[in-house]
Amino acid sequence: MTTSAVSIEKETVISERPHTFLRQTDGEDNGSIRSRFQSMILEMQESVCGALEALDGAGKFKEDAWTRPGGGGGLSRVLQDGAVFEKAGVNISVVYGVMPPEAYRAAKASAADQKSGPVPFFAAGISSVIHQLSLFLSKEKMRILAI
């Protein structure tokens, strides 16, 4: 059996947050499920980041927006060197495109389930990674936390 690698497209950082990551045909403001899901994860990201900033008391999230050549993009938000959190990331992705044939074949167990031609996909989600400060704090950091 011969296998071939599927390349992963590299995202491109953009200078400002777009109004939407959806393609125009997905119904940006018409209440489509894709539009509602994008709104939900953006609101969740804002809520989680706000709660973490409030808990930390000192750190503030910085945001990078990015796009993906095949369609869509996301927002990466990072808080670093806070009073409670060494680093926290809360990221969202809203991506779409055409599934590579190798990936589609690998996802379907039966040849009878295979579709011919391009298979479109849409995926959206939120992820977070949070690292608290080390328990072995310097005297200066303990003084800041005591304030």
N, C-alpha and C positions, 0 to 999 in steps of 0.2 A: 504494500500500500504506500502510495506517495502522498506526502502532505506538503502544503505550501503555507508560508507565513502570510498572514493578513496584516498589512501595515495599519497602524493607528495614526489617525490624523492629528497633527499638532495644533493645539489651540493657539489663538492669537489674542494677546492682550489688547483691549481697546481703551480709549481715553475716558469714556464716560458710560454710565449705565444706560442701556437702551430701554425704550418704553416696554418692549416685549422681546422675547426670544423666539416666539412662534412665527411660522411663515404666514404670510398674508392670508392664504387660503384656510388656515386653521381657525379663523374667526376670532380676532384679537379681543373684541369687546362684545361678542354676541352671545355669551353664556355657554359656549361650547365646553365640553368636558376638559379639553386641553387648556383652554383659557382659565377655567375655574381652578384646575389643578395647579397651573402656574401661579395664580393669585394666592392659593392656599400655601404653597411652599415659600413664596416671597414673604407672606405675612408671618409664617412660622419662623423663618430666618430672622426677621426683624424682632419678633418677640423673644426668641432665645438669646440673640445678641444683646438686647436691652436688659434682660434679666441677668446675664453674665456680667455686663458692665456695672449694673447696680450692685451685684454681689461683690465684685472686685473693688469697686470704689475709686480706683485710680486709672486702670487701663481703659483704652478706647479702641474699638475695632477700626481697622483700615480695610478698605474694599478695593478689589480689582475685578473688573468685568472682562470677560473673554468671549470670543466666538469660536466656532468650529467650522472648518471649511465645508464639511458635509451638511451642515445645518444646525442652527441653534447656538447655545452658549451657556454661560452661567456667571454666577457671582461668587467670588472667594472672599471671605471676610476673616481677618486674623487680628486677635488681640495678643500683644506680646509684652512681657516684662511688667505685668500688673502687680498689684499688692497681694492678690490671692493666687492668680493664675500666671504660671510661667509663659504658657502659650495656649491659646484656644482658637480653633478654626471652625467656622460654621459656613458650609458651602452648599450652593444649589446648582443643579444642572438641568437644563431643558434642551434636549437634543433630538434630532430626527434625521432621517436620511434613508438610504437603501442598504439593507443588510447584505454584507458580502455573501456570495453563494456558499462558501465554505462554512461560515457561521450558521447559516440557515440549515444546511445539511446536518451539521453536528447537533443542532437543537431538535431535530426530528428523528425519531427512532425508526420510523417506518418509511420506506420508499413511497408507499401509497399516500402518505401525508405531504409529500413534496409538491411544491407549486413550481410551475415553469415561469421564467421571467423574473424581473426584479421584485423583491419583497420589501415594502416600506416598513419603517419602524418609527416609534416615538417613545422616548423614555424621559422621565423627569423625577427628580428626587432631591433630598436634603441629607447631608451628612455632617457629623461633627466629631472632632477630636479635641479633648480638653486635658491639659496637663497642669496640675496644681504645682505650686512652688514646692521645692524640696523641704522635707521636715528638718533638714539641717540648715537652718537659716543663719545668715550672718547676724551679728548684733545690730547692725544698721537696719536690716529688713525687719527684725523683731521689734525694733523701736517704732518703725513706721506702722506695723500692724497693730501695735498697742495704742496708737493715737486714735 
